[in-house]
Amino acid sequence: MEFSHKPVLFDECIEGLKIKEDGIYVDCTLGGGGHTSAIAAKCPKGKVIAIDQDIEAINNFKTKYHDLDNVVTVYDNFKNIGNILKRLNVEKIDGALIDLGVSSYQLDNPERGFSYMNDAPLDMRMDSGQKVTARHIVNGYTEEELKRIISEYGEENWAARIAKFIVEERKEAFIETTGQLVSIIKKAVPKGARKDGPHPAKRTFQAIRIEVNRELEIIEETIQSLVDNMGKKGRLCIITFHSLEDRIVKNKFKYLEKDCICPESQPVCTCDKKKEIKIITRKPIIPTEEELEYNPRSRSAKLRIAEKR
Ligand SMILES: C[S@@+](CC[C@H](N)C(=O)[O-])C[C@H]1O[C@@H](n2cnc3c(N)ncnc32)[C@H](O)[C@@H]1O
């Protein structure tokens, strides 16, 4: 299957990073390499460290962009950015990009089990070296745990019924495929509620994918590590695709911008908190009508930019 992914908010990111020709940049989410290759072209005397936890993204980039000699690819989770930079002897970076979520290649690959549109084994791992798959979660989590993740990570109103139906169904045999899971969800969500809105399985699939890949819990610590390793005026661009991710980024940026975290009732500041960043985008940047037409998958994308102080 061809590796294809249209980079989202492309011009806005490249402009937002304020790339220096000899700078060192980190692309935490290489994917199809669209952003990475554009950053690399703008820093011919510098370097791009491009990370992905999907070995197929790394291999595709090495084949497709073998002539780009200022890109170092790293097969790892971006949460390990501190160690990755140490390993590469990089003391300070000049900017970083995180383009969260899955690539079109992962979503459309019928073997990876990310999509409710294809029948595939229940997998959903970005990193195929990881042990936990969607199959473990769907068949191994208690009804209460399933309800919690579907409600929290999927923001699904029918979470309790979906969890109940999953647990009922698996009493007979393991749930093995995305197709089976879709038909269970369809039985659980009443017909009337399925008339409007997105595909009835969309939210549950998002929830299970987030749980399999532990997507939310690493965002905050990664932002902190990137800022800690960034030189003055370095830019951090983050693209999110749903409200849960965006809220984490927004709140972390707000925290990093504060110069005091003492309680309001305290007359004198005793904390040694310093402003670490300046927020460049008070409101997130969203795709233009033109981009939405060319790439409907960019619909929910939001870009937030901060600058290191
Ligand atoms: C939306 S795509 C990035 C697309 C890319 N910007 C482009 O221009 O093609 C997200 C990519 O990030 C990777 N990814 C997601 N979370 C990751 C993590 N925690 N560590 C490393 N890579 C991750 C996914 O495997 C996927 O390839």
The ligand as an SDF file (V2000), in Angstrom:
LIG
                    3D

 27 29  0  0  0  0  0  0  0  0999 V2000
   -0.6630   13.0260   11.8140 C   0  0  0  0  0  0  0  0  0  0  0  0
    0.6960   12.0000   11.4710 S   0  0  0  0  0  0  0  0  0  0  0  0
    1.9850   13.1390   11.0960 C   0  0  0  0  0  0  0  0  0  0  0  0
    1.9960   13.5770    9.6830 C   0  0  0  0  0  0  0  0  0  0  0  0
    3.2030   14.3760    9.2680 C   0  0  0  0  0  0  0  0  0  0  0  0
    3.2620   15.6600    9.9230 N   0  0  0  0  0  0  0  0  0  0  0  0
    3.2830   14.5490    7.7500 C   0  0  0  0  0  0  0  0  0  0  0  0
    3.5530   15.6670    7.2880 O   0  0  0  0  0  0  0  0  0  0  0  0
    3.0790   13.5670    7.0360 O   0  0  0  0  0  0  0  0  0  0  0  0
    1.1760   11.4480   13.0540 C   0  0  0  0  0  0  0  0  0  0  0  0
    2.3650   10.5120   13.0790 C   0  0  0  0  0  0  0  0  0  0  0  0
    2.9190   10.6070   14.3830 O   0  0  0  0  0  0  0  0  0  0  0  0
    3.2230    9.3240   14.8620 C   0  0  0  0  0  0  0  0  0  0  0  0
    3.0740    9.3900   16.3150 N   0  0  0  0  0  0  0  0  0  0  0  0
    1.9450    9.5980   17.0230 C   0  0  0  0  0  0  0  0  0  0  0  0
    2.2120    9.5870   18.3380 N   0  0  0  0  0  0  0  0  0  0  0  0
    3.5360    9.3650   18.4610 C   0  0  0  0  0  0  0  0  0  0  0  0
    4.4180    9.2390   19.5760 C   0  0  0  0  0  0  0  0  0  0  0  0
    3.9740    9.3210   20.8320 N   0  0  0  0  0  0  0  0  0  0  0  0
    5.7350    9.0640   19.3430 N   0  0  0  0  0  0  0  0  0  0  0  0
    6.2040    8.9740   18.0660 C   0  0  0  0  0  0  0  0  0  0  0  0
    5.4190    9.0610   16.9800 N   0  0  0  0  0  0  0  0  0  0  0  0
    4.0930    9.2510   17.1680 C   0  0  0  0  0  0  0  0  0  0  0  0
    2.2410    8.3980   14.1830 C   0  0  0  0  0  0  0  0  0  0  0  0
    2.7840    7.0990   14.1050 O   0  0  0  0  0  0  0  0  0  0  0  0
    2.0570    9.0690   12.8270 C   0  0  0  0  0  0  0  0  0  0  0  0
    2.9540    8.5430   11.8860 O   0  0  0  0  0  0  0  0  0  0  0  0
  1  2  1  0
  2  3  1  0
  2 10  1  0
  3  4  1  0
  4  5  1  0
  5  6  1  0
  5  7  1  0
  7  8  2  0
  7  9  1  0
 10 11  1  0
 11 12  1  0
 11 26  1  0
 12 13  1  0
 13 14  1  0
 13 24  1  0
 14 15  1  0
 14 23  1  0
 15 16  2  0
 16 17  1  0
 17 18  1  0
 17 23  2  0
 18 19  1  0
 18 20  2  0
 20 21  1  0
 21 22  2  0
 22 23  1  0
 24 25  1  0
 24 26  1  0
 26 27  1  0
M  CHG  2   2   1   9  -1
M  END
$$$$
